[in-house]
Amino acid sequence: MTMNFFRGVMGGQPAGPQPTGAETIHKLCDRVASSTLLEDRRDAVRALKSLSKKYRLEVGTQAMDHLVHILQTDRSDSEILGYALDTLYNIICNDEEEEQDENAQKQEEDLGVLFTDKFLGDSENVTLLLTLLEEFDFHVRWPGVKLLTALLKNQCNQVQGVILVSPMGVSRLMDLLADSREVIRNDGLLLLQQLTKGNAAIQKIVAFENAFERLLDIITEEGSSDGGIVVEDCLLLLVNLLKNNSSNQNFFKEGSYIQRMKPWFEVGDDNSGWSAQKVTNLHLMLQLVRVMVSPVNSPGATSSCQKSMYQCGLLQQLCTILMATGVPADILTETINTVSEVIRGSQINQDYFASVNAPSNPPRPAIVVLLMSMVNERQPFVLRCAVLYCFQCFLYKNQKGQGEIVATLLPSTIDANSISAGQLLCGGLFSADSLSNWCAAVALAHALQDNLTQKEQLLRVQLATSLGKPPVSLLQQCTNILSQGDKINRRGSKVQTRVGLLMLLCTWISNCPIAVTHFLHNQENVPFLTGQISENLGEDERLVQGLCALLLGICIYYNDNSLENYTKEKLKQLIEKRIGKENFVEKLGFVTKHELYSRAAQKPQPVFPSPEQMLFDHEFTKLVKELEGVITKAVHKTSEEEKKEEEVKKTLEQHDSIVIQYKDLIRDQDTQIQELREQVSTLSLNSEQMQNQITQQQSQIQQHKDQYNILKLKLGKDSQGLSSSQGEGAHVNGLHSEELSQLREEVEELRRQHTLQHTQLSDKDSLINTLRCGAAAAALTAEGGAGGSDNTELLGEVESLRSRVQAQCAEISQLQTERLELIRRAEAVSSAPASSSESSADTVTVSELESRLAAQTTEAERLKEECRGLREGHAGLEQQLASAQSTVAIEQTEKTKLQQEVQESKKEQDDLLMLLADQDQKILNLKQRLRDLGETIDEDEDELDARDQFGEDDDDDDEEEDEEENND
């Protein structure tokens, strides 16, 4: 049937010898290259597709170039594009069939890589493929996605490089996640998984293309942990984007995506019957949380993520799973590891974990329940390792937690009715199970890590070994087990138990002279250690010998010589006689050369292929690295070198104490200088505010002065009119002597009143000028508001006076009119005798004038009283001005005094710096002597002192510049 199909394609050839597959493919390729009709080319490409799996090598060798040409030229026909892409996918993709043997599978992979290299020979082919992905047609986009995924699987780095430099290359691929057709979206996830492997640049671009939002939406839509394979693909892509990529981790945290992870871990009461897919999904979700808080991340980023996980309730949700029933074992183990890293080094998270109780009756702390699993030999090995890691992370940089654990071992806190963490650790330490011994010893060592107080407290722990015998200290019981193990070594003593106890003892007595003294006080301990080191034993026992050498070396290095029989010098003589210094150093060096030591030093989590390989703890490897060199030097030093070193150390300690005192003094002076600077800055700010208030007051006073000048001009015009009226009155002087004399007296009285008012206005003018100075003084004493209100009141008084003067001018004008009327009547009387009625009218007029004059006199008296009040107000403003001037003088004096104190502080600091320079030179000389004697000097401390010195010099320069600016 197949060959008949080929005959139809080739034009119906007659029956005869059947062409081979290679010949048929050759003819089809010729037809693709030479046919002018689109239908003919489409049929030929469809035939190549049907042969591409069976004749993969022939199609790939002969047809690839023609297929690429089809992709370039026949863009208008989606059907032929789909056939060409499917054919290319068949010859490049490696079929993963279980029936194939290893050789066939390897041949398939080599063939796929070969054709991938051929396709990638021209980088434009990848660009062409990215362009075709923009086609919405399903028959073009889907095979294009599959082809690009296959290319990435075979040659990931090369394809990543082309996509990275292609304009909008990653953006086109991100559009696949928004495709409404699930098959394309799901294959797009697989494509992005391959694309983001090991390429931080592409990972960043994908993340900033809103990948987190889209992936989390898909996970929610698919049912979160209850979803299918699509959720798994999304989680794998998220892990690729976040693992070892600090930029994406920060973007994930800042985008509040951690909060969206909390609903993933909501489990019900019935946790039985979990599907395999749900277990896989939840395992990846836990792995994603661990990626965000991994110990290999930067401490700042890890701490920030831990804080977010506590605040959003994610840690609480994980602890709920931890204490839930029916959770599968592998999920429980991974949850314990996840909780471990979420609380590691975070005080608030560690405190919360310490408060978690298991839902038992009575309730027990989660730590106790976990430790019960750790020391139970029937529990799975990986679960016990996870619990140990959780306990280590709980105590990491947590002195409060260390104290709580050690307190459960002390006699005063032991509760016989409940099981405590300390009781479980002691039970595990002395059980028959070697793995429990090792785990309990390492856990107890972490309770003492970098905590001198708890090392000394643990010396108080007493153990009851058997009835009728006195209690034994925990320290002595550990050494007793070691010595007993050595005695039964021929019958199969377990190395794991002895290694665990030796690690505990080394951690316990390191950097704790009191614990060293307690250890040496037992007369059997030193002979036991020397005997162990001096023997020639097998490969496994050499590790124990190395740890014994380390323990003995710690006894030398941290020895305070309080025991006469075991001073540093006598212990070194004992090593030289019983072991030999070179042999001792060789045995000590075997610890760091052990394969399991290197494996444990790589990461904090205890991960071991089998229980037998569980020998070293990560934190202990740090201790060995720190002590190996110093112990070697301490063993080789002579007594004279020891004495010289002690003398130099004492001298250095004395000088260090002096330097610390001077540094504290300088810091105090710096603090005082800073406070004085702040005071000067505050005073300067107040001065600027006062200057601004003075400027505002001056502006207001100028406005008042302008208004007063305008009023003065108006009053001047009224005065001229009054003078002309008085001249006319003098002209009628001889007509009626008696009446004219009375009128003259009235006019003179009015003139005096007018002059008096003019004088009062002049006084107010001078008062306003005085207020200008008073307002300035009031501004200096922060009383500018009161001055402004006084000026406003004075302005109101001036306006009131102005209105009164205008009223008086009107009355004067009326009097002048009446006077003219009287003059006219007097002239009439001189020409004819006045009638009695007219005389009576004149008498009435004079009476009216007298009453008005009396009213004017009363008004003048009232004005005098007001002027007297204004003078008293002026006197008060003068007092305020004097008070402000005295305040300014006091502030100026204080400023001068502060500047003098700054100068004196600077001189004292210069003297101290000179003295420090001399002390530093002496210290450098002494350190040089130590180096000449072969003592190692901590270079970090030298750099720190140098930075302190340079920092103080910089502070002095800054102070000098600030003082120069203040003087300017």
C-alpha angles and dihedrals in degrees: 000000000000094000091048087055090052090050089054091050093047094047104272107296118201121256115275138101108002114239118240123247092256091052092049092049090048092054092047090051090051090051092050090051099043108031115105096193116084092217092057092051091046092053091048093050091048089053091050089052092054090051097041096091098044095039097031096149095047095046092046094048098045107025107039096089092047091049092051089049089054089054090053100045109028098055092135095065112068094188097061089043090055092050092049093048092047090051092050090048092052094053095043101039119084112226111230101213120164092211093066118095123230095265093051091046091051091049090052091051093048090050091051092050090048094054091041090056090048092051092046092049085097111044089202088074090069090047089050090051091051089052092052090054088068088068109102094206109114094221090059104035099047099051088042091057092048092048093050090048090053091049090052092050092053101038107011101164095048095049091045090055093053094046091047093058094039113103110252089351097139092039091058090053092048089057088068090073090062094052111121091217106089096208091059092043092050094047087046088060090054090049092052090048090059092041096054098047111123097339113113094184094056090043090057093048092049091048093051090049086074093262095148093056093048095046094048090049090052091049090052092047092050093052104266111244091359090057128105137247091308091066089051091052091049091050092049089052091049090051090051091051096048107034112105091347109116093181094057092042090055091046090050092051096043090049090060091240092136088069090057091059094065097081089056091072100049106123129180132228093264108063098163124119101030112178120237090245092054090051090051093047094049091046090055091046090055090047089053090054090050091051089060094051101031115148089234091065121091112281093238094052092045093050092050092051092047090053092050092049091053094046095050093046097248093126090050090052091051091051088052090057088046092059097035123110126235096028112145114258097242091050090048091050093049091045090055090051090048094050088048094060094040090059098035109123094349111117097197092049092046091051091051092049090051089056095052114109128197116241093251134123108275096021114246129197114263090236091060093048091050093048089052087059092047095056093041108099092201092066119095115272095236090051092053090049090051092051091050090051090049091052091048092050091048090057097039107120088342109124090167091058091044090055092050092052094047090046090062088064097050117100094237095058103040113120113200093200097059138045114245133195091249093054091051092050093050091046091051092044093059101032125116093248110093093204090055088049091053096044093047092048093050092045091051090047089056089054086061099040111133091341114117093178094059092045089058092043092053089059087071094063112112125191128205106224101179142340116286095017126104118253119268127217118250090241093055093044090056091053090045091056090049093052093044090050089054091052093053093038091111089061095053111283110188115248091205093066094048093047091051093050092046090052089050093050093047092050092045100052098033111111090001113102092182091058090047089054091050091050094049092044089076104081093211099058101073095046089049092053095046090047092052093048096046097053123094105230139160130286095273093048092052089072090055089048091053092051091048089053089051091051092049091047091053088053088057099042097046095036115129092194091240092135112067095207095049107041121146093261095049092048091052090049089050091052092049092050102039103030112008124239095252092049090047092053091046092053090047092052093054090075095066092042093059115112094226090052091060092047093051092048092062101074139359098242113092103233116166131167092223138004092252091064093054099106112119133052122215096233091047091056088059090052092050091049090051097047105036095079098042093047091051091053093045092054093051096047119106125226092254091053089049091053093047090048091050091050092048091047092052091048091048091049090052092048091044090053090050091048090048090052092051091046090052090049091050091048090052091050091047088053091050092048090050090051090050090050090052090050091050089048090051092050091048090052091050090049091053090050091051091050090053091050091049090052091051092049092049090052091051092047090051089053090051091049092052091051091049092051090054090051091048092055091052092050090051092058091051090051092055091053091052093052093053090051091054091053091056090051091058091056094069094048097120098047102074109007097187098044092040092052090051091048090048091053090049092050091048090051091051089049091052090050091049091049090049091052090048089052090050091052090051089052089052089051091055089044091056090051089050090050089058090064091040091054091053091052091046090054091056090056093046091250097115091124093062092048091051091053091050090052090050090052091049091050089053090050091050091051090049091051090048092055091047092051090050089052090049091049088053090052090048090052090051090050090050090053091049090047090054088050089053092049090051090051091047090056089050091051092051090057097042136014112270118244122237092247092057091050091053089050090052090050090053091049092052090050090053090050091051092051091049090048090053090051090050090051091052090049090051091053091052091050089053090055091051091050089051090053091050090052090053090051089050090053090052091052090050089054090050089051091052091048092050091050091052090049091052090049091051092049091049089051091050091049091052090048091051091050090051090050090050090051091049091048090050091052091049091048091050089053091049092049090052089051090047090051090054091047092048090051090052090048092050090051092050092047089050088053089051090051090049088053090052098255118144114235120204106248092197090064090051091051091047092052090048091051091048091051094048090045091054091049090051090050090052091051091049090050092051091050091049091050091050090051091050091049090050 
